Amino acid sequence: MGPNPVWQTEALTDVMPLEAGMRVLDMGCGTALSSIFLAKEFGVEVWATDLWVKPDENLRRVAESHVQDQVHPIYAEAHALPFAEHFFDALVSIGAYHYFGTDDLYLGYYSRFVKRGGQIGIVLPGLAEECETLPPPGLEPYWKWDFCAWHSPAWWRQHWEKTGLVTVKVADRLPDGWRDWLQWNEACDRDSGAPEWEAQMLRTDTGRMLGFSRVVARRNS
């Protein structure tokens, strides 16, 4: 679901260290590929949480990957999470946080579930910088209304730090992230006959505005 989640997860863990045995919430995990990757690569225990993909479907994928003892598929909405406060060592979200996290108050809810000093990390579609008007010039033919939730790393830093709940350690763009996004779209277009408009949008922009925002913070004590 969305540009290759494993590539994005790998890019997040480049700047967000994880250790074996940690408890990790993978929020908006989609088909749980990011959760499986985290379990296999880092030996963490993952709660693969999503609203759109049912847990029985993800459980089959998890079992096929032989990580059923480490990855727990959960069906939940982002504002009604069924976990105890301070339960997780880390919270991650790949390609999903913008669907629920742009609300000024959401981080106050979400951060309850990670331990004090624990990490919160996201990778998601974003802009190089904020625009006074949307869509950005040149992207008018491709723009969808819900792209208004795409923001720059600087926007996400300010959005989180203004709460005083976290300290942002990293807020940047994935290097050449737009090329990874385009490569994924081109592969999907060839394999499934999917519409090509998104790939053409990326070719038109050539990384000027579009890419991935990556943000990592620690919960303040």
C-alpha positions as CSV (number, residue, x, y, z in Angstrom):
1,M,0.0,0.0,0.0
2,G,1.8,3.1,-1.2
3,P,5.4,3.4,-2.4
4,N,7.5,0.5,-1.3
5,P,7.1,0.3,2.5
6,V,10.2,-1.8,3.1
7,W,12.4,0.8,1.4
8,Q,10.8,3.5,3.6
9,T,11.2,1.5,6.8
10,E,14.8,0.8,6.0
11,A,15.4,4.5,5.5
12,L,13.7,5.3,8.9
13,T,15.8,2.8,10.8
14,D,19.0,4.4,9.4
15,V,18.3,7.2,11.8
16,M,16.1,5.5,14.4
17,P,18.1,2.7,16.2
18,L,16.1,-0.4,17.3
19,E,17.3,-3.2,19.5
20,A,16.2,-6.8,19.7
21,G,13.4,-7.4,22.2
22,M,11.9,-3.9,21.8
23,R,8.1,-3.6,21.6
24,V,7.2,-1.5,18.5
25,L,3.9,-0.2,17.3
26,D,3.7,-0.1,13.5
27,M,0.8,2.3,13.0
28,G,-1.1,2.2,9.7
29,C,1.0,-0.9,8.7
30,G,-1.1,-1.7,5.6
31,T,-0.2,-5.2,4.5
32,A,2.3,-5.6,7.3
33,L,5.4,-5.7,5.1
34,S,7.1,-3.0,7.3
35,S,6.2,-5.0,10.4
36,I,7.7,-8.2,9.0
37,F,10.8,-6.3,7.9
38,L,11.3,-4.9,11.4
39,A,10.9,-8.3,13.1
40,K,13.3,-10.0,10.7
41,E,16.0,-7.3,10.6
42,F,16.0,-6.2,14.2
43,G,14.5,-8.9,16.3
44,V,11.8,-6.6,17.7
45,E,8.2,-7.5,18.6
46,V,5.7,-5.6,16.5
47,W,2.0,-4.8,16.9
48,A,1.0,-4.4,13.2
49,T,-2.0,-2.1,13.4
50,D,-4.2,-1.0,10.6
51,L,-7.8,-0.1,9.8
52,W,-8.0,-0.9,6.1
53,V,-6.4,-4.3,6.1
54,K,-8.0,-7.0,8.2
55,P,-5.8,-8.8,10.7
56,D,-6.6,-12.3,9.4
57,E,-5.2,-11.3,6.0
58,N,-2.0,-9.9,7.6
59,L,-1.7,-13.0,9.9
60,R,-1.4,-15.2,6.8
61,R,1.4,-13.0,5.5
62,V,3.1,-13.0,8.9
63,A,2.9,-16.8,9.2
64,E,4.3,-17.2,5.6
65,S,7.3,-15.1,6.7
66,H,7.8,-17.2,9.9
67,V,7.5,-14.3,12.3
68,Q,4.2,-15.1,13.9
69,D,5.8,-15.1,17.3
70,Q,7.0,-11.6,16.8
71,V,4.3,-9.8,14.7
72,H,0.8,-9.4,16.1
73,P,-1.8,-8.1,13.6
74,I,-4.3,-5.6,15.2
75,Y,-7.4,-4.0,13.7
76,A,-7.8,-0.5,15.2
77,E,-8.6,3.1,14.3
78,A,-5.8,5.6,15.0
79,H,-7.9,7.4,17.6
80,A,-9.0,4.3,19.5
81,L,-5.9,2.3,20.1
82,P,-6.3,-0.8,22.3
83,F,-3.0,-0.5,24.2
84,A,-1.9,0.4,27.6
85,E,-0.1,3.7,28.1
86,H,3.7,3.6,28.0
87,F,3.6,0.0,26.6
88,F,5.9,0.5,23.6
89,D,9.6,1.3,23.3
90,A,9.0,2.8,19.9
91,L,6.2,4.0,17.6
92,V,6.7,3.9,13.8
93,S,4.4,4.8,10.9
94,I,5.3,4.3,7.3
95,G,3.3,6.2,4.6
96,A,0.3,6.6,6.9
97,Y,0.7,9.2,9.6
98,H,-0.5,12.1,7.5
99,Y,-4.0,10.4,7.4
100,F,-4.5,11.0,11.1
101,G,-1.6,13.0,12.6
102,T,-1.9,16.5,11.2
103,D,-4.4,17.3,13.9
104,D,-2.8,19.6,16.5
105,L,-3.9,17.4,19.3
106,Y,-3.1,13.9,17.9
107,L,0.5,13.7,19.1
108,G,-0.8,14.2,22.7
109,Y,-2.9,11.1,22.3
110,Y,-0.4,9.0,20.3
111,S,2.6,9.7,22.4
112,R,0.9,8.2,25.5
113,F,1.6,4.8,24.2
114,V,5.4,5.1,24.1
115,K,7.6,5.0,27.2
116,R,9.2,8.2,28.4
117,G,12.4,8.6,26.4
118,G,11.0,6.3,23.7
119,Q,11.2,7.0,20.0
120,I,8.5,8.1,17.6
121,G,9.4,7.9,13.9
122,I,7.5,8.5,10.6
123,V,8.2,8.4,6.9
124,L,5.5,9.8,4.6
125,P,4.9,11.6,1.3
126,G,5.9,15.2,1.7
127,L,7.0,18.5,0.2
128,A,10.4,20.1,0.2
129,E,8.8,23.3,1.6
130,E,5.4,24.6,2.4
131,C,3.5,26.4,-0.3
132,E,1.4,29.5,0.2
133,T,-1.1,28.0,-2.3
134,L,-1.7,24.5,-3.4
135,P,-1.1,22.7,-5.7
136,P,2.5,23.6,-6.2
137,P,3.1,25.2,-9.6
138,G,3.4,22.7,-12.4
139,L,1.5,20.0,-10.5
140,E,-2.0,21.2,-11.1
141,P,-3.0,18.4,-13.5
142,Y,-2.1,15.7,-11.0
143,W,-3.1,17.1,-7.7
144,K,-5.7,15.4,-5.5
145,W,-7.5,17.2,-2.7
146,D,-6.1,14.9,0.1
147,F,-2.5,15.8,-0.9
148,C,-3.1,18.9,1.3
149,A,-1.9,16.6,4.1
150,W,1.6,16.4,2.6
151,H,4.0,18.6,4.5
152,S,7.7,19.5,4.7
153,P,10.1,18.2,7.3
154,A,10.3,21.7,8.8
155,W,6.5,21.7,9.2
156,W,6.5,18.4,11.0
157,R,9.3,19.5,13.3
158,Q,7.3,22.6,14.3
159,H,4.0,20.6,14.5
160,W,5.5,18.2,17.0
161,E,7.8,20.4,19.0
162,K,5.2,23.0,19.7
163,T,3.4,20.5,22.0
164,G,6.5,20.3,24.3
165,L,5.9,16.5,24.5
166,V,8.8,15.4,22.3
167,T,12.2,16.5,21.1
168,V,12.7,16.1,17.4
169,K,16.1,14.5,16.6
170,V,15.7,14.2,12.8
171,A,13.5,16.1,10.3
172,D,14.7,15.7,6.8
173,R,13.9,14.5,3.3
174,L,14.9,11.1,2.1
175,P,17.8,11.5,-0.3
176,D,16.5,11.0,-3.8
177,G,13.3,9.7,-2.3
178,W,11.3,10.8,-5.3
179,R,13.4,8.4,-7.5
180,D,12.5,5.4,-5.3
181,W,8.9,6.5,-5.4
182,L,9.0,6.7,-9.2
183,Q,10.8,3.4,-9.6
184,W,8.1,1.8,-7.5
185,N,5.3,3.3,-9.5
186,E,6.9,2.3,-12.8
187,A,7.1,-1.3,-11.5
188,C,3.5,-1.3,-10.4
189,D,2.4,0.2,-13.7
190,R,4.1,-2.6,-15.6
191,D,2.8,-5.4,-13.4
192,S,-0.7,-4.3,-12.9
193,G,-1.7,-1.9,-15.6
194,A,-2.3,0.8,-12.9
195,P,-2.9,4.4,-14.0
196,E,0.4,6.1,-14.8
197,W,-0.6,9.6,-13.7
198,E,1.3,9.4,-10.4
199,A,4.5,8.4,-12.1
200,Q,4.1,11.2,-14.6
201,M,3.6,13.6,-11.7
202,L,6.9,12.6,-10.2
203,R,8.7,12.8,-13.6
204,T,7.3,16.3,-14.0
205,D,8.4,17.4,-10.6
206,T,11.9,15.7,-10.6
207,G,12.2,16.0,-6.9
208,R,11.8,19.8,-6.8
209,M,8.9,19.6,-4.4
210,L,7.8,16.0,-4.0
211,G,9.5,13.3,-2.0
212,F,9.4,11.7,1.5
213,S,9.6,13.5,4.8
214,R,11.3,11.6,7.6
215,V,10.9,12.6,11.2
216,V,12.2,11.0,14.4
217,A,11.6,12.3,17.9
218,R,12.0,11.1,21.5
219,R,9.2,11.5,24.1
220,N,10.2,13.9,26.8
221,S,10.3,12.6,30.4
